[in-house]
Amino acid sequence: MALLHIPFADIAQKQLQGLIDAKVSEARDIEYKRDLYGNADADHAEWLADVSSFANTAGGDLIFGIEASKGIPSRFAPIAGDIDQEILRLEQIARANLQPRLLGLQCRSIALVGGGHALMVRVPRSYN
């Protein structure tokens, strides 16, 4: 029950909660991250590796703000702070460091009831 069949703009907390409720495991096209990537070079390298990994297969979704154990989502871990600034930062890192450039990378915040956000990144398949 990955989310690739749902238009990116239509994904809301309801669909993310469905992943948690159904215990949808990480797979080739979906990965959960509790926390955002940091600012160290190693964090940037991990972000770029995750994005390019999805791009070099069939594409997929990275979802931040969901806690998972052994790849199984268990609950929301809302992201606080300036989510728009974080989206801009991740997009800039990808734009500056992925060669060839990855076209169609999409990022958006999803407001969570009770406060905070989840951050969803949809990585398209790259044919380059």
Backbone as CSV, one residue per row, in Angstrom:
resi,resn,N_x,N_y,N_z,CA_x,CA_y,CA_z,C_x,C_y,C_z
1,MET,0.829,-1.195,0.000,0.000,0.000,0.000,0.871,1.255,0.000
2,ALA,1.838,1.317,-0.851,2.620,2.543,-0.983,1.712,3.647,-1.513
3,LEU,2.223,4.855,-1.540,1.398,5.997,-1.904,1.618,6.485,-3.333
4,LEU,2.421,5.799,-4.110,2.755,6.281,-5.447,1.543,6.366,-6.371
5,HIS,0.492,5.639,-6.065,-0.709,5.678,-6.895,-1.591,6.886,-6.574
6,ILE,-1.267,7.618,-5.508,-2.049,8.783,-5.101,-1.331,10.034,-5.593
7,PRO,-2.052,10.957,-6.244,-1.403,12.206,-6.652,-0.753,12.883,-5.444
8,PHE,0.439,13.388,-5.647,1.234,13.954,-4.563,0.473,15.025,-3.783
9,ALA,-0.223,15.902,-4.472,-0.950,16.993,-3.821,-2.128,16.505,-2.984
10,ASP,-2.581,15.286,-3.208,-3.742,14.756,-2.485,-3.382,14.012,-1.205
11,ILE,-2.122,13.831,-0.947,-1.717,13.083,0.245,-1.832,13.973,1.473
12,ALA,-2.511,13.456,2.480,-2.744,14.184,3.725,-2.460,13.255,4.905
13,GLN,-2.707,13.742,6.098,-2.448,12.942,7.293,-3.216,11.624,7.246
14,LYS,-4.392,11.624,6.679,-5.205,10.402,6.601,-4.446,9.271,5.900
15,GLN,-3.809,9.568,4.783,-3.071,8.539,4.048,-1.833,8.090,4.829
16,LEU,-1.157,9.022,5.480,0.004,8.654,6.295,-0.419,7.791,7.478
17,GLN,-1.544,8.142,8.091,-2.054,7.337,9.201,-2.407,5.939,8.718
18,GLY,-2.897,5.834,7.493,-3.200,4.522,6.915,-1.962,3.653,6.807
19,LEU,-0.807,4.259,6.484,0.447,3.499,6.435,0.810,2.967,7.813
20,ILE,0.618,3.803,8.829,0.936,3.398,10.206,-0.028,2.295,10.654
21,ASP,-1.319,2.517,10.437,-2.330,1.545,10.874,-2.149,0.186,10.198
22,ALA,-1.790,0.207,8.920,-1.612,-1.043,8.166,-0.213,-1.627,8.344
23,LYS,0.633,-0.911,9.086,2.011,-1.354,9.319,2.735,-1.645,7.998
24,VAL,2.591,-0.705,7.068,3.213,-0.843,5.750,4.726,-0.712,5.902
25,SER,5.414,-1.768,5.638,6.866,-1.846,5.815,7.606,-1.020,4.765
26,GLU,8.785,-0.546,5.146,9.659,0.086,4.166,9.910,-0.918,3.051
27,ALA,10.000,-0.383,1.857,10.191,-1.237,0.687,10.986,-0.459,-0.345
28,ARG,11.008,-0.989,-1.513,11.761,-0.395,-2.616,11.273,1.013,-2.954
29,ASP,10.005,1.327,-2.620,9.427,2.609,-3.009,8.953,3.478,-1.851
30,ILE,9.294,3.107,-0.615,8.880,3.927,0.532,9.882,3.757,1.680
31,GLU,10.195,4.884,2.313,11.109,4.856,3.453,10.655,5.901,4.463
32,TYR,10.727,5.532,5.739,10.323,6.422,6.826,11.558,6.961,7.541
33,LYS,11.470,8.216,7.928,12.537,8.847,8.696,11.895,9.592,9.863
34,ARG,12.383,9.328,11.051,11.869,10.038,12.219,12.302,11.490,12.179
35,ASP,13.583,11.718,11.884,14.174,13.043,11.938,14.634,13.501,10.561
36,LEU,14.792,14.794,10.455,15.339,15.386,9.238,16.842,15.168,9.196
37,TYR,17.425,15.309,8.030,18.872,15.219,7.885,19.506,16.457,8.504
38,GLY,20.672,16.276,9.092,21.394,17.388,9.687,22.188,18.161,8.645
39,ASN,23.103,18.991,9.132,23.888,19.850,8.248,25.312,19.366,8.011
40,ALA,25.702,18.264,8.614,27.060,17.741,8.423,27.185,17.130,7.026
41,ASP,28.410,17.039,6.553,28.653,16.441,5.234,28.098,15.025,5.153
42,ALA,28.218,14.266,6.230,27.700,12.894,6.242,26.177,12.877,6.100
43,ASP,25.512,13.861,6.695,24.057,13.956,6.567,23.661,14.292,5.134
44,HIS,24.391,15.208,4.517,24.128,15.548,3.118,24.349,14.325,2.233
45,ALA,25.414,13.588,2.498,25.709,12.388,1.715,24.590,11.355,1.857
46,GLU,24.047,11.205,3.062,22.951,10.247,3.273,21.703,10.683,2.505
47,TRP,21.374,11.972,2.551,20.230,12.510,1.809,20.385,12.238,0.317
48,LEU,21.556,12.545,-0.217,21.803,12.350,-1.638,21.777,10.877,-2.017
49,ALA,22.288,10.015,-1.157,22.262,8.572,-1.417,20.829,8.048,-1.422
50,ASP,20.013,8.513,-0.481,18.621,8.067,-0.422,17.854,8.508,-1.668
51,VAL,18.030,9.763,-2.059,17.329,10.284,-3.235,17.790,9.561,-4.500
52,SER,19.095,9.430,-4.671,19.580,8.788,-5.894,19.227,7.303,-5.935
53,SER,19.137,6.669,-4.778,18.730,5.266,-4.728,17.315,5.089,-5.286
54,PHE,16.393,5.928,-4.853,15.028,5.871,-5.385,15.015,6.213,-6.874
55,ALA,15.750,7.261,-7.245,15.750,7.709,-8.642,16.306,6.632,-9.575
56,ASN,17.262,5.863,-9.093,17.884,4.844,-9.932,17.100,3.542,-9.994
57,THR,16.007,3.465,-9.253,15.125,2.295,-9.358,13.801,2.774,-9.959
58,ALA,12.717,2.636,-9.246,11.409,3.004,-9.794,10.857,4.296,-9.222
59,GLY,11.673,5.023,-8.432,11.160,6.199,-7.732,10.563,5.769,-6.407
60,GLY,10.201,6.745,-5.586,9.615,6.399,-4.302,9.388,7.607,-3.427
61,ASP,8.882,7.334,-2.234,8.549,8.371,-1.266,9.399,8.238,-0.011
62,LEU,9.988,9.356,0.404,10.647,9.468,1.702,9.688,10.249,2.577
63,ILE,9.376,9.718,3.749,8.441,10.397,4.634,9.133,10.652,5.967
64,PHE,9.305,11.930,6.275,9.927,12.360,7.523,8.836,12.676,8.532
65,GLY,9.130,12.380,9.800,8.160,12.651,10.847,7.331,11.435,11.204
66,ILE,7.824,10.252,10.814,7.185,8.990,11.193,8.248,8.104,11.812
67,GLU,7.984,7.666,13.011,8.898,6.771,13.705,8.658,5.344,13.224
68,ALA,9.738,4.631,12.976,9.633,3.251,12.498,10.663,2.392,13.212
69,SER,10.286,1.149,13.462,11.192,0.180,14.055,11.305,-0.994,13.097
70,LYS,12.533,-1.286,12.681,12.781,-2.352,11.707,11.952,-2.163,10.448
71,GLY,11.788,-0.890,10.053,11.084,-0.585,8.823,9.575,-0.542,8.917
72,ILE,9.016,-0.777,10.101,7.566,-0.767,10.288,7.183,0.537,11.003
73,PRO,6.317,1.372,10.390,5.942,2.635,11.018,5.086,2.401,12.259
74,SER,5.345,3.191,13.309,4.599,2.994,14.546,3.806,4.215,14.989
75,ARG,4.327,5.414,14.700,3.608,6.612,15.132,4.237,7.834,14.480
76,PHE,3.505,8.944,14.567,4.046,10.201,14.084,5.079,10.734,15.065
77,ALA,6.080,11.377,14.552,7.090,12.104,15.322,7.138,13.496,14.686
78,PRO,6.155,14.355,15.007,5.987,15.627,14.294,7.264,16.469,14.250
79,ILE,7.450,17.098,13.117,8.577,17.992,12.906,8.125,19.393,13.279
80,ALA,8.883,20.038,14.148,8.591,21.412,14.540,9.530,22.341,13.783
81,GLY,9.259,23.606,13.838,10.150,24.571,13.212,9.675,24.981,11.836
82,ASP,10.544,25.647,11.117,10.231,26.199,9.803,10.372,25.115,8.729
83,ILE,9.279,24.456,8.444,9.288,23.341,7.502,9.575,23.818,6.076
84,ASP,9.132,25.017,5.732,9.401,25.539,4.391,10.896,25.773,4.184
85,GLN,11.571,26.238,5.216,13.016,26.435,5.136,13.724,25.089,4.957
86,GLU,13.233,24.059,5.615,13.823,22.730,5.487,13.635,22.177,4.081
87,ILE,12.461,22.385,3.518,12.212,21.947,2.142,13.183,22.638,1.193
88,LEU,13.330,23.930,1.344,14.252,24.693,0.501,15.678,24.173,0.644
89,ARG,16.097,23.887,1.856,17.457,23.389,2.114,17.691,22.053,1.414
90,LEU,16.765,21.126,1.558,16.916,19.805,0.929,16.918,19.902,-0.591
91,GLU,16.035,20.736,-1.133,16.003,20.914,-2.585,17.312,21.503,-3.096
92,GLN,17.867,22.460,-2.375,19.125,23.084,-2.792,20.283,22.090,-2.750
93,ILE,20.327,21.262,-1.722,21.391,20.250,-1.632,21.299,19.293,-2.824
94,ALA,20.088,18.851,-3.137,19.902,17.935,-4.271,20.278,18.608,-5.586
95,ARG,19.823,19.842,-5.771,20.104,20.565,-7.012,21.598,20.782,-7.224
96,ALA,22.305,21.078,-6.137,23.730,21.399,-6.248,24.625,20.169,-6.358
97,ASN,24.138,18.998,-5.960,25.035,17.849,-5.827,24.689,16.621,-6.643
98,LEU,23.519,16.542,-7.215,23.167,15.362,-8.006,23.463,15.619,-9.478
99,GLN,24.246,14.738,-10.058,24.592,14.843,-11.474,24.331,13.491,-12.135
100,PRO,23.578,13.407,-13.212,22.859,14.513,-13.806,21.745,14.994,-12.879
101,ARG,21.306,16.220,-13.115,20.279,16.826,-12.269,19.007,15.977,-12.285
102,LEU,18.400,15.832,-11.128,17.165,15.063,-11.000,15.980,15.997,-11.197
103,LEU,15.227,15.749,-12.239,14.060,16.573,-12.538,12.817,15.963,-11.912
104,GLY,11.971,16.804,-11.350,10.693,16.336,-10.837,10.680,15.972,-9.367
105,LEU,11.742,16.270,-8.621,11.753,16.027,-7.175,10.686,16.919,-6.543
106,GLN,9.811,16.328,-5.744,8.727,17.080,-5.111,8.820,16.960,-3.597
107,CYS,8.638,18.085,-2.921,8.650,18.117,-1.456,7.436,18.906,-0.983
108,ARG,6.812,18.428,0.087,5.713,19.191,0.676,5.522,18.813,2.124
109,SER,5.057,19.787,2.878,4.754,19.522,4.276,3.305,19.078,4.388
110,ILE,3.058,18.252,5.382,1.709,17.783,5.670,1.452,18.116,7.130
111,ALA,0.523,19.045,7.358,0.195,19.458,8.719,-0.434,18.287,9.465
112,LEU,-0.016,18.120,10.710,-0.549,17.042,11.548,-1.468,17.621,12.612
113,VAL,-2.564,16.937,12.845,-3.466,17.342,13.911,-2.689,17.271,15.218
114,GLY,-2.803,18.293,16.031,-2.059,18.317,17.282,-0.760,19.097,17.169
115,GLY,-0.422,19.548,15.966,0.762,20.369,15.772,1.890,19.650,15.066
116,GLY,2.747,20.434,14.479,3.885,19.898,13.755,3.500,19.440,12.365
117,HIS,4.481,18.898,11.683,4.312,18.473,10.299,5.010,17.145,10.054
118,ALA,4.586,16.502,8.999,5.369,15.446,8.366,5.895,16.081,7.086
119,LEU,6.989,15.598,6.596,7.558,16.099,5.346,7.624,14.929,4.384
120,MET,7.037,15.129,3.231,7.028,14.069,2.235,7.851,14.505,1.040
121,VAL,8.701,13.603,0.572,9.525,13.849,-0.604,9.226,12.734,-1.602
122,ARG,8.769,13.128,-2.768,8.523,12.148,-3.829,9.666,12.258,-4.835
123,VAL,10.352,11.144,-5.001,11.498,11.077,-5.891,11.067,10.350,-7.166
124,PRO,11.163,11.012,-8.308,10.759,10.350,-9.552,11.844,9.395,-10.029
125,ARG,11.448,8.470,-10.853,12.427,7.593,-11.496,13.224,8.423,-12.485
126,SER,14.512,8.230,-12.496,15.369,8.936,-13.436,15.761,7.987,-14.556
127,TYR,15.676,8.462,-15.770,16.059,7.639,-16.914,17.448,8.002,-17.409
128,ASN,18.166,8.831,-16.613,19.525,9.241,-17.009,20.548,8.316,-16.411
